[in-house]
Amino acid sequence: MANHRVWGVNMSERRDVIVGIGGAAGDGVASAGNNLALMCARQGIGIFAYNSYQSVIRGGHSWFRIRASNTQPQSVGDRVDLLIALNQDCLDRHLQEVHPGGVVLYNSSKLKLPHAPPKDVQVCALPLEELVPEAGKLTIMQNTVALGAVIQLMGLPLEGIEKLIEQAYGKKGEEVVRSNRAAARAGFDRAKESLVPIDSPLTPGGKPLAWIIGNQALAYGGALAGVKLYVAYPMSPATGVLHWMAKHARRLGICARQVEDEIAVINMAIGASHVGVRAMCATSGGGFALMSEAIGFAAMIETPVVVINVQRAGPSTGVPTKTEQGDLNQAVGASQGDLQRIIVAPTSIEDACHTIPEVFNLAERHQLPVIVLSDLLISEGGTTVPPETLDFEPVIDRGELITEAPADIDPAASYLRYRVTESGVSPRAIPGVPGHLFVAASDEQDEDGVLISDVYTDPVIRKKMVDKRARKMVGVLRDIPAPALEGPTDAQVTLLGWGSTRGVIAEAAKRLTDEGITANHLQIKFLVPFHAAEVSAIIESAQKTISVENSESGQFARHLRAETGLSVDGHIRKYDGEPFEPKHIVEGVKAVLRGDEVVRVLSTEPGWRSEHPPVATGPTGTRTH
């Protein structure tokens, strides 16, 4: 065993361990990552994970990054401590990213180091054919060998992975279980013999945590909200919601359907909701574009529906398996005319689960469509949560829904489906309820549902109905919580973000404060309607405001200005397909304080190689990192 422990960093200050697993599609990158995350979760260790992959069945480059801590991580972090290379391409890409004090693990039977590792980085050669001769040509068992080595380096017991192997492979027979247990033990023993463990505070034995993937959280939320129809066309990175629904729908009494395209998807969801069924669908930006007209239809007939847009890098097909926050403009402008909608962006994976029941209540209470803006970072990422924080019995509010006729109904009375009310919300009857006949169509209508369209256009009626629907937003704004400032009110810098960037901004703000630049942050979840008064008060009292978003044009900053009339002092933007890391925001803030107006961040990780180095672009005072 190595007899030295000095690796160029103060390991006693380490608060977490970041494991990067890389290989080609089909190498078992995601399964290895999920197994490690699940094992940690069961031992009470907090996990935040990001899954970066390519849209190929086999080949390409997949990268699963796991951050493990005895406290709950809020972002993927910005270093690699333990690298598991499952193919040569991973070694070529990521070897230089391993930080001092870290370890590189690879199958030396098949792979070779492309160059010397960084200074103070240990190398663990794991010759599969030597360690597990019975594996033969099953190179996929290198995952299990590497996991065994990793848990030893993290200071975790081998029993955790052994129990997981029994559960994961038990249906495949005792021989498969025995082989994988032997592989894990071989990796564990090799690391114990030849490497210095990472000196980390990770300690097992805490209360078990739940491990959830973002798309699963969205699906859980739908099931808990009482969804009875889930309909979708497969489109990454939203397909995971469909996978979960297809697997569990029958047991939960949910009808899950994959149909021919997104036009059919949204119209089926609207149709189901129209007859009283809670319905949900999910897609990405390209599919959402096809849904746009029907979303306007739902608003016109005042039928609630929940549509999830899992954002990816666009426009058009763009980069279908990379993350971005580029669809805010699309959601705000979806469909033609002045239509009422709610746009909400969950701020974390756990929040995604809680958000879906919340917005179903809002949709039915106010009878309008809700657009949920997730992104690949949330939907394909994973996290641990305390099970008790998941609300398995959320409040269900169906609004003014009429499901049966009252006993004393007057058969001569006419039912006004779109009756003008002070709130803008009219009693909604399920079609077929006696005495509640009405027409619902895409044309403008009077209170009783009679269409006015072109031939019978009445300016008075048209204005009356538009005003009625517009009043709904007053009630919606009252029903949703205003965003709150997090951190000291007298901070030097106020960071503004929306949706999925909350965790990384919070971590960057703390790091900045620790370095002597006091920072707070404001995260916007509900984008439409917008708490303009509360947000304006925060911005006007801030010393310096900086927006942080995963888009090139600053869509959120533009939306903020449209709603409040206020501009921020600086911008940090990232649109290369990878999420923000804390260091990107920290360095971006420092650049803004030095005088830059727009800082455009470029990832140097995970291992992207380019013949063209980044150059400064944009107006004077703009810098590309």
For each residue, the residues with C-beta under 8 A, 3 or more apart:
1: 192 193 194 195 196
2: 122 194 195 196
3:
4: 196
5: 11 196 199
6:
7: 11 100 101 102 120 121 122 196
8: 100 101 119 120
9: 99 100 101 120
10: 13
11: 5 7 14 101 198 199 200
12: 199
13: 10
14: 11 17 101 198 199 200 201
15: 69 70 71 201
16: 67 68 69 73 77 200 202
17: 14 67 68 69 81 82 154 198 200 202
18: 65 66 67 68 76 77 79 80 81 82
19: 33 36 65 66 67 68 80 81 82 83 84 150
20: 63 64 65 66 80 82 83 84 94 97 606
21: 29 32 33 36 63 64 65 66 84 86 146
22: 29 61 62 63 64 83 84 85 86 87 89 90 93 94 606 607
23: 27 28 29 61 62 85 86 87 89 90
24: 27 29 58 59 60 61 62 86 87 89
25: 29 53 54 56 57 58 59 60 62
26: 57 58 59
27: 23 24 62 86 87 140 143
28: 23 31 32 86 140 143
29: 21 22 23 24 25 32 33 53 62 63 64 86
30: 33 34 51 53 62 64
31: 28 34 35 143
32: 21 28 29 35 36 64 84 86 143 144 146 147
33: 19 21 29 30 36 37 49 51 64 66
34: 30 31 37 38 211 382
35: 31 32 38 39 143 147 161 164 168
36: 19 21 32 33 39 40 66 147 150 151
37: 33 34 40 41 47 49 66 211 382 384
38: 34 35 41 42 164 211
39: 35 36 42 43 151 156 160 161 164
40: 36 37 43 45 46 47 66 68 156 160 384
41: 37 38 44 45 47 208 209 210 211 384
42: 38 39 160 163 164 208 209
43: 39 40 156 160 204 205 206 208
44: 41 70 204 205 206 207 208 209
45: 40 41 68 69 70 156 202 204 206 209 384
46: 40 68 69 70 71 72 73 209 384
47: 37 40 41 66 67 68 69 73 209 211 382 383 384
48: 66 67 72 73 74 75 76 77 381 382 383 384 503
49: 33 37 64 65 66 67 76 381 382 383
50: 64 65 76 377 380 381 579
51: 30 33 62 63 64 380 381 382
52: 62 63 64 65 321 322 578 606
53: 25 29 30 60 62 63 321 380
54: 25 59 60 61 62 321
55: 60 236 320 321
56: 25 59 60
57: 25 26
58: 24 25 26
59: 24 25 26 54 56
60: 24 25 53 54 55 56
61: 22 23 24 54 89 90 93
62: 22 23 24 25 27 29 30 51 52 53 54
63: 20 21 22 29 51 52 53 90 94 606 607
64: 20 21 22 29 30 32 33 49 50 51 52
65: 18 19 20 21 49 50 52 76 77 80 606
66: 18 19 20 21 33 36 37 40 47 48 49
67: 16 17 18 19 47 48 49 73 75 76 77
68: 16 17 18 19 40 45 46 47 73 154 202
69: 15 16 17 45 46 47 72 73 202
70: 15 44 45 46 201 202 203 206
71: 15 46
72: 46 48 69 383 384 385
73: 16 46 47 48 67 68 69 76 77 503
74: 48 348 502 503 504 506 507
75: 48 67 503 504 507 579 580 581 582
76: 18 48 49 50 65 67 73 381 504 579 581
77: 16 18 48 65 67 73 581 582
78: 581 582 583 584 605
79: 18 97 99 102
80: 18 19 20 65 83 94 97 98 99 102 605
81: 17 18 19 98 99 101 102 103 198
82: 17 18 19 20 98 102 103 105 150 153 154 198
83: 19 20 22 80 90 94 95 97 98 102 103 104 105
84: 19 20 21 22 32 105 106 143 146 147 150
85: 22 23 88 90 91 94 95 104 105 106 107 111
86: 21 22 23 24 27 28 29 32 90 107 142 143 146
87: 22 23 24 27 90 91 111
88: 85 91 92 110 111 112 114
89: 22 23 24 61 92 93
90: 22 23 61 63 83 85 86 87 93 94
91: 85 87 88 94 95 104 106 111 112 113 114
92: 88 89 95 114 607
93: 22 61 89 90 606 607 608 609
94: 20 22 63 80 83 85 90 91 97 98 605 606 607
95: 83 85 91 92 98 104 113 114 115 117 118
96: 118 607
97: 20 79 80 83 94 605 606 607
98: 80 81 82 83 94 95 102 103 104 117 118 121
99: 9 79 80 81 102 118 121
100: 7 8 9 118 119 120 121
101: 7 8 9 11 14 81 120 121 198
102: 7 79 80 81 82 83 98 99 121 122 198
103: 81 82 83 98 121 122 123 124 153 195 198
104: 83 85 91 95 98 113 117 121 122 123 124
105: 82 83 84 85 124 126 146 149 150 187 191
106: 84 85 91 111 113 124 125 126
107: 85 86 110 111 126 127 128 139 142 145 146
108: 111 112 125 126 127
109: 127 128 129 130
110: 88 107 128 139
111: 85 87 88 91 106 107 108
112: 88 91 108
113: 91 95 104 106 116 117 123
114: 88 91 92 95
115: 95
116: 113
117: 95 98 104 113 121 122 123
118: 95 96 98 99 100 121
119: 8 100
120: 7 8 9 100 101
121: 7 98 99 100 101 102 103 104 117 118
122: 2 7 102 103 104 117 195 196
123: 103 104 113 117
124: 103 104 105 106 149 190 191 194 195
125: 106 108
126: 105 106 107 108 131 142 145 146 149 187 190
127: 107 108 109 130 131
128: 107 109 110 131 132 135 139 141 142 145
129: 109 132 133 135
130: 109 127 133
131: 126 127 128 145 183 186 187 190
132: 128 129 135 141 145 179 182 183 186
133: 129 130 136
134: 179 182
135: 128 129 132 138 139 141 179 183
136: 133
137:
138: 135 141
139: 107 110 128 135 142
140: 27 28 143
141: 128 132 135 138 144 145 179 180 183
142: 86 107 126 128 139 145 146
143: 27 28 31 32 35 84 86 140 146 147
144: 32 141 147 148 161 165 180 183 184 187
145: 107 126 128 131 132 141 142 148 149 183 184 186 187 190
146: 21 32 84 86 105 107 126 142 143 149 150 187
147: 32 35 36 84 143 144 150 151 161 184 187
148: 144 145 151 152 158 161 183 184 185 186 187 188 189 191
149: 105 124 126 145 146 152 153 187 188 190 191 195
150: 19 36 82 84 105 146 147 153 154 187 191
151: 36 39 147 148 154 156 157 158 160 161 188
152: 148 149 155 156 158 187 188 191 192 195 197
153: 82 103 149 150 191 195 197 198
154: 17 68 82 150 151 197 198 200 202
155: 152 197 198 200 202 203
156: 39 40 43 45 151 152 160 202 204
157: 151 160 204
158: 148 151 152 161 162 184 185 188
159: 162 163
160: 39 40 42 43 151 156 157 163 164 204
161: 35 39 144 147 148 151 158 164 165 184
162: 158 159 165 166 181 184
163: 42 159 160 166 167
164: 35 38 39 42 160 161 167 168
165: 144 161 162 168 169 177 180 181 184
166: 162 163 169 170 177 181
167: 163 164 170
168: 35 164 165
169: 165 166 172 173 176 177 180
170: 166 167 177
171:
172: 169 176 177
173: 169 176 177
174: 177 178
175: 178 179
176: 169 172 173 179 180
177: 165 166 169 170 172 173 174 180 181
178: 174 175 181 182
179: 132 134 135 141 175 176 182 183
180: 141 144 165 169 176 177 183 184
181: 162 165 166 177 178 184 185
182: 132 134 178 179 185 186
183: 131 132 135 141 144 145 148 179 180 186 187
184: 144 145 147 148 158 161 162 165 180 181 187 188
185: 148 158 181 182 188 189
186: 131 132 145 148 182 183 189 190
187: 105 126 131 144 145 146 147 148 149 150 152 183 184 190 191
188: 148 149 151 152 158 184 185 191 192
189: 148 185 186 192 193
190: 124 126 131 145 149 186 187 193 194
191: 105 124 148 149 150 152 153 187 188 194 195 197
192: 1 152 188 189 195
193: 1 189 190
194: 1 2 124 190 191
195: 1 2 103 122 124 149 152 153 191 192
196: 1 2 4 5 7 122
197: 152 153 154 155 191
198: 11 14 17 81 82 101 102 103 153 154 155
199: 5 11 12 14
200: 11 14 16 17 154 155
201: 14 15 70
202: 16 17 45 68 69 70 154 155 156
203: 70 155 206
204: 43 44 45 156 157 160
205: 43 44
206: 43 44 45 70 203 209
207: 44 386
208: 41 42 43 44 387
209: 41 42 44 45 46 47 206 384 385 386 387
210: 41 384 385 386 387 390
211: 34 37 38 41 47 382 383 384
212: 216 217 220 349 350 353 382 383 384 385
213: 216 217 240 349 379 380 381 382
214: 217 218 240 349 352 374 377 378 379 380 381 382
215: 218 219 237 238 239 240 241 243 244 282 310 379 380
216: 212 213 219 220 240 241 244
217: 212 213 214 220 221 349 350 352 353
218: 214 215 221 222 241 282 308 352 353 356 372 374 379
219: 215 216 222 223 230 240 241 244 245 248
220: 212 216 217 223 224 244 353 356 390
221: 217 218 224 225 352 353 354 355 356 357
222: 218 219 225 227 230 241 245 280 306 356
223: 219 220 227 248 252 254
224: 220 221 353 356 357 391 392 393 394
225: 221 222 278 280 356 357 360 361 394 396
226: 278 360 396
227: 222 223 230 254 278 279 280 360
228: 253 254 255 272 277 278 279
229: 254 255 256 257 268 269 272 277 278 279 280
230: 219 222 227 241 242 245 249 254 255 256 257 279 280 281
231: 256 257 258 259 264 265 268 269 272 279 281
232: 235 238 239 241 242 245 257 258 259 265 281 282 283
233: 258 259 260 261 262 264 265 283 287
234: 239 242 258
235: 232 238 239 262 283 284 286 287
236: 55 239 284 312 320 321
237: 215 240 284 310 312 320 321 323 375 376 379 380
238: 215 232 235 241 242 282 283 284 287 308 309 310 374 379
239: 215 232 234 235 236 242 243
240: 213 214 215 216 219 237 243 244 379 380
241: 215 216 218 219 222 230 232 238 244 245 282 308 379
242: 230 232 234 238 239 245 246 256 258 282
243: 215 239 240 246 247
244: 215 216 219 220 240 241 247 248
245: 219 222 230 232 241 242 248 249 254 256
246: 242 243 249 256 258
247: 243 244
248: 219 223 244 245 251 252 254
249: 230 245 246 252 253 254 255 256
250: 253 254
251: 248
252: 223 248 249
253: 228 249 250
254: 223 227 228 229 230 245 248 249 250
255: 228 229 230 249
256: 229 230 231 242 245 246 249
257: 229 230 231 232 268
258: 231 232 233 234 242 246
259: 231 232 233 264 265 268
260: 233 264
261: 233 264 265 290
262: 233 235 265 266 283 287 288 290 291
263: 266 267 290 291 294
264: 231 233 259 260 261 267 268
265: 231 232 233 259 261 262 268 269 281 283 287 291
266: 262 263 269 270 281 290 291 294 295 305 307
267: 263 264 270 271 294 297
268: 229 231 257 259 264 265 271 272 279 281
269: 229 231 265 266 272 273 279 280 281 305 307
270: 266 267 273 274 279 294 297 298 301 303 305
271: 267 268 274 275
272: 228 229 231 268 269 275 277 279
273: 269 270 276 277 278 279 298 303 304 305
274: 270 271 301 303 431 440
275: 271 272 430 431 432
276: 273 401 403 430
277: 228 229 272 273
278: 225 226 227 228 229 273 360 364
279: 227 228 229 230 231 268 269 270 272 273 305 306
280: 222 225 227 229 230 269 305 306 307 308 356 360
281: 230 231 232 265 266 268 269 291 305 306 307 308
282: 215 218 232 238 241 242 307 308 309 310
283: 232 233 235 238 262 265 286 287 288 291 307 308 309 310
284: 235 236 237 238 287 288 309 310 311 312 320
285: 288 289 309 311 312 314 315 318 326 327 330
286: 235 283 289 290 314 316 317
287: 233 235 238 262 265 283 284 290 291
288: 262 283 284 285 291 292 307 309 327 330 331 334
289: 285 286 292 330
290: 261 262 263 266 286 287
291: 262 263 265 266 281 283 287 288 294 295 307 334
292: 288 289 295 296 334 335
293: 296 297 335 336
294: 263 266 267 270 291 297 298
295: 266 291 292 298 299 305 307 334 335 339 341 369 371
296: 292 293 299 300 334 335 336 337 339 442
297: 267 270 293 294 300 301 335 442
298: 270 273 294 295 301 303 304 305 368 369
299: 295 296 302 335 339 340 341 368 369 469
300: 296 297 339 442 443 444
301: 270 274 297 298 440 441 442
302: 299 367 368 418 426 428 469
303: 270 273 274 298 367 369 440
304: 273 298 360 363 364 366 367 368 369 370 399
305: 266 269 270 273 279 280 281 295 298 363 369 370
306: 222 279 280 281 356 359 360 363 369 370 372
307: 266 269 280 281 282 283 288 291 295 369 370 371 372
308: 218 238 241 280 281 282 283 372 374
309: 238 282 283 284 285 288 327 330 331 371 372 373 374
310: 215 237 238 282 283 284 374 375 376 378 379
311: 284 285 323 324 325 326 327 373 374 375 376
312: 236 237 284 285 318 319 320 321 322 323 324 375 376
313: 318 319 320 322 323 324 326 575 577
314: 285 286 317 318 324 326 327
315: 285 318 326
316: 286
317: 286 314 320
318: 285 312 313 314 315 322 324
319: 312 313 322 577
320: 55 236 237 284 312 313 317
321: 52 53 54 55 236 237 312 376
322: 52 312 313 318 319 376 577 578
323: 237 311 312 313 375 376 377 500 550 577 578 579
324: 311 312 313 314 318 327 375 376 550 551 575 577
325: 311 328 373 375 498 499 500 501 549 550 551 555 556
326: 285 311 313 314 315 329 550 551 552 555 575
327: 285 288 309 311 314 324 330 331 373
328: 325 331 332 343 373 498 527 551 555 556 559
329: 326 332 333 555 558
330: 285 288 289 309 327 333 334
331: 288 309 327 328 334 341 343 371 373 527 528
332: 328 329 343 527 528 559
333: 329 330
334: 288 291 292 295 296 330 331 341 371
335: 292 293 295 296 297 299 339
336: 293 296
337: 296
338: 466 470
339: 295 296 299 300 335 469
340: 299 366 368 469 470 472 473 476
341: 295 299 331 334 368 369 370 371 528
342: 359 362 363 366 368 369 370 371 476 480 526 528 529
343: 328 331 332 370 371 373 526 527 528
344: 355 359 370 371 372 373 525 526 527
345: 372 373 374 498 499 500 524 525 527
346: 349 351 352 355 372 374 378 499 500 525
347: 351 499 500 502 503 523 525
348: 74 351 352 378 383 500 502 503
349: 212 213 214 217 346 352 353 378 381 382 383 385
350: 212 217 353 354 383 385 389 390
351: 346 347 348 354 355 525
352: 214 217 218 221 346 348 349 355 356 374 378 379
353: 212 217 218 220 221 224 349 350 356 390
354: 221 350 351 357 358 391 394
355: 221 344 346 351 352 358 359 372 525
356: 218 220 221 222 224 225 280 306 352 353 359 360 372
357: 221 224 225 354 360 361 391 394 395 396
358: 354 355 361 362 394
359: 306 342 344 355 356 362 363 370 372
360: 225 226 227 278 280 304 306 356 357 363 364 370 396
361: 225 357 358 364 365 395 396 397 399
362: 342 358 359 365 366 370 476 479 480
363: 304 305 306 342 359 360 366 367 368 369 370
364: 278 304 360 361 367 397 398 399 401
365: 361 362 397 399 425 475 479
366: 304 340 342 362 363 399 424 425 472 475 476 479
367: 302 303 304 363 364 399 425 426 428 472
368: 298 299 302 304 340 341 342 363 472 476
369: 295 298 299 303 304 305 306 307 341 342 363
370: 304 305 306 307 341 342 343 344 359 360 362 363
371: 295 307 309 331 334 341 342 343 344
372: 218 306 307 308 309 344 345 346 355 356 359
373: 309 311 325 327 328 331 343 344 345 499 527
374: 214 218 238 308 309 310 311 345 346 352 378 379 499 500
375: 237 310 311 312 323 324 325 378 379 499 500 550
376: 237 310 311 312 321 322 323 324 379 380 381
377: 50 214 323 380 381 500 579
378: 214 310 346 348 349 352 374 375 381 499 500
379: 213 214 215 218 237 238 240 241 310 352 374 375 376
380: 50 51 53 213 214 215 237 240 376 377
381: 48 49 50 51 76 213 214 349 376 377 378
382: 34 37 47 48 49 51 211 212 213 214 349
383: 47 48 49 72 211 212 348 349 350
384: 37 40 41 45 46 47 48 72 209 210 211 212
385: 72 209 210 212 349 350 389 390
386: 207 209 210 389
387: 208 209 210 390
388:
389: 350 385 386
390: 210 220 350 353 385 387
391: 224 354 357 394
392: 224
393: 224
394: 224 225 354 357 358 391
395: 357 361
396: 225 226 357 360 361
397: 361 364 365
398: 364 401
399: 304 361 364 365 366 367 425 428
400: 425 426 427 428
401: 276 364 398 428 429 430
402: 405 427 428 429 430 433 436
403: 276 430 433
404: 433
405: 402 409 433 434 435 436
406: 409
407:
408:
409: 405 406 413 434 435
410: 413 435
411: 435
412:
413: 409 410 435
414: 448
415: 429 435 436 437 438 448
416: 419 426 447 448
417: 426 427 428 429 436 438 440 447 448 449
418: 302 426 445 446 447 448 449 465 468
419: 416 426 427 447
420: 426 447 464 465 468
421: 424 425 426 468
422: 471
423: 471 472 474 475
424: 366 421 468 469 470 471 472 474 475
425: 365 366 367 399 400 421 472 475
426: 302 367 400 416 417 418 419 420 421 447 468
427: 400 402 417 419
428: 302 367 399 400 401 402 417
429: 401 402 415 417 433 436 438
430: 275 276 401 402 403 433
431: 274 275
432: 275
433: 402 403 404 405 429 430 436
434: 405 409
435: 405 409 410 411 413 415
436: 402 405 415 417 429 433
437: 415
438: 415 417 429 448 449
439: 445 449 450 451
440: 274 301 303 417 449
441: 301 445 451
442: 296 297 300 301
443: 300 451 452 453
444: 300 451 452 453 461 462 465
445: 418 439 441 448 449 450 451 452 465
446: 418 449 450 452 461 465
447: 416 417 418 419 420 426 465
448: 414 415 416 417 418 438 445
449: 417 418 438 439 440 445 446
450: 439 445 446
451: 439 441 443 444 445 456
452: 443 444 445 446 456 457 458 461 462
453: 443 444 456 457
454: 457
455:
456: 451 452 453
457: 452 453 454 462
458: 452 461 462
459: 462 463
460: 463 464
461: 444 446 452 458 464 465
462: 444 452 457 458 459 465 466
463: 459 460 466 467
464: 420 460 461 467 468
465: 418 420 444 445 446 447 461 462 468 469
466: 338 462 463 469 470
467: 463 464 470 471
468: 418 420 421 424 426 464 465 471
469: 299 302 339 340 424 465 466 472
470: 338 340 424 466 467 473
471: 422 423 424 467 468 474 475
472: 340 366 367 368 423 424 425 469 475 476
473: 340 470 476 477 529
474: 423 424 471 477 478
475: 365 366 423 424 425 471 472 478 479
476: 340 342 362 366 368 472 473 479 480 529
477: 473 474 480 529 531
478: 474 475
479: 362 365 366 475 476
480: 342 362 476 477 526 529 531
481: 526
482: 531 534 535
483: 522 523 524 525 526 531 534 535
484: 522
485: 489 494 520 521 522 538
486: 506 509 520 521 522 523
487: 491 509 513 518 519 520 521
488: 491 513 518 520
489: 485 520 541
490: 518 543
491: 487 488 494 513 518 519 520 542 543
492: 517 518 519 543 544
493: 509 512 517 518 519 520 543 544 545 546 589 593
494: 485 491 519 520 521 522 538 539 542 543 544 545 546
495: 505 508 509 519 520 521 522 545 546 547 548 585 589
496: 521 522 523 524 539 545 546 547 548 556 557 560 568
497: 501 502 505 521 522 523 524 547 548 549 556
498: 325 328 345 501 523 524 525 527 549 556
499: 325 345 346 347 373 374 375 378 502 524 525
500: 323 325 345 346 347 348 374 375 377 378 503 550 579
501: 325 497 498 504 505 523 548 549 550 580
502: 74 347 348 497 499 505 506 521 523
503: 48 73 74 75 347 348 500 506 507
504: 74 75 76 501 507 508 579 580 581 582 585
505: 495 497 501 502 508 509 521 523 548 580 585
506: 74 486 502 503 509 510 521
507: 74 75 503 504 510 511 582
508: 495 504 505 511 512 519 580 582 584 585 586 589
509: 486 487 493 495 505 506 512 513 519 520 521
510: 506 507 513 514 519
511: 507 508 514 515 582 586
512: 493 508 509 515 517 518 519 586 589
513: 487 488 491 509 510 516 517 518 519
514: 510 511
515: 511 512 586
516: 513
517: 492 493 512 513 589 590 593
518: 487 488 490 491 492 493 512 513
519: 487 491 492 493 494 495 508 509 510 512 513 589
520: 485 486 487 488 489 491 493 494 495 509
521: 485 486 487 494 495 496 497 502 505 506 509
522: 483 484 485 486 494 495 496 497 535 538
523: 347 483 486 496 497 498 501 502 505
524: 345 483 496 497 498 499 527 530 535 556 560
525: 344 345 346 347 351 355 483 498 499
526: 342 343 344 480 481 483 529 530 531
527: 328 331 332 343 344 345 373 498 524 530 559
528: 331 332 341 342 343
529: 342 473 476 477 480 526
530: 524 526 527 535 559 563 564
531: 477 480 482 483 526 534 535
532: 535 536 563 564
533: 536 537
534: 482 483 531 537 538
535: 482 483 522 524 530 531 532 538 539 560 563 564
536: 532 533 539 540 564 565 566
537: 533 534 540 541
538: 485 494 522 534 535 541 542
539: 494 496 535 536 542 545 564 566 568
540: 536 537 566
541: 489 537 538
542: 491 494 538 539 545
543: 490 491 492 493 494
544: 492 493 494 569 570 592 593
545: 493 494 495 496 539 542 568 569 570
546: 493 494 495 496 568 569 570 571 572 588 589 592
547: 495 496 497 554 556 557 560 568 570 571 572
548: 495 496 497 501 505 572 580 585 588
549: 325 497 498 501 554 555 556 557 571 572 573 574
550: 323 324 325 326 375 500 501 573 574 575 579 580
551: 324 325 326 328 554 555 556 573 575
552: 326 573 575 600
553: 558
554: 547 549 551 557 558 571 573 598
555: 325 326 328 329 549 551 558 559
556: 325 328 496 497 498 524 547 549 551 559 560
557: 496 547 549 554 560 561 567 568 571
558: 329 553 554 555 561 562
559: 328 332 527 530 555 556 562 563
560: 496 524 535 547 556 557 563 564 566 568
561: 557 558 564 565 566 567
562: 558 559
563: 530 532 535 559 560
564: 530 532 535 536 539 560 561
565: 536 561
566: 536 539 540 560 561
567: 557 561
568: 496 539 545 546 547 557 560 571
569: 544 545 546 592
570: 544 545 546 547 589 592 596 597 598 599
571: 546 547 549 554 557 568 592 597 598 599
572: 546 547 548 549 584 585 588 589 592 599 601
573: 549 550 551 552 554 598 599 600 601
574: 549 550 578 579 580 584 600 601 602 603
575: 313 324 326 550 551 552 600
576: 601 602 603 608
577: 313 319 322 323 324
578: 52 322 323 574 603 605 606
579: 50 75 76 323 377 500 504 550 574
580: 75 501 504 505 508 548 550 574 584 585 601
581: 75 76 77 78 504 584 585 603 605
582: 75 77 78 504 507 508 511 585 586
583: 78 586 587
584: 78 508 572 574 580 581 587 588 601 603 625
585: 495 504 505 508 548 572 580 581 582 588 589
586: 508 511 512 515 582 583 589 590
587: 583 584 590 591 599 625
588: 546 548 572 584 585 591 592 599 601 625
589: 493 495 508 512 517 519 546 570 572 585 586 592 593
590: 517 586 587 593 594
591: 587 588 594 596 599 623 625
592: 544 546 569 570 571 572 588 589 595 596 597 599
593: 493 517 544 589 590
594: 590 591
595: 592 621
596: 570 591 592 599 621 622 623
597: 570 571 592 619 621 622
598: 554 570 571 573 618 619 621 622 623
599: 570 571 572 573 587 588 591 592 596 622 623 624 625
600: 552 573 574 575 617 618 622 623 624 625
601: 572 573 574 576 580 584 588 625
602: 574 576 614 624 625
603: 574 576 578 581 584 606 608
604: 608
605: 78 80 94 97 578 581 608
606: 20 22 52 63 65 93 94 97 578 603
607: 22 63 92 93 94 96 97
608: 93 576 603 604 605
609: 93
610: 613
611:
612:
613: 610
614: 602 624 625
615: 624
616: 622 623 624
617: 600 622 624
618: 598 600 622
619: 597 598 622
620:
621: 595 596 597 598
622: 596 597 598 599 600 616 617 618 619
623: 591 596 598 599 600 616
624: 599 600 602 614 615 616 617
625: 584 587 588 591 599 600 601 602 614
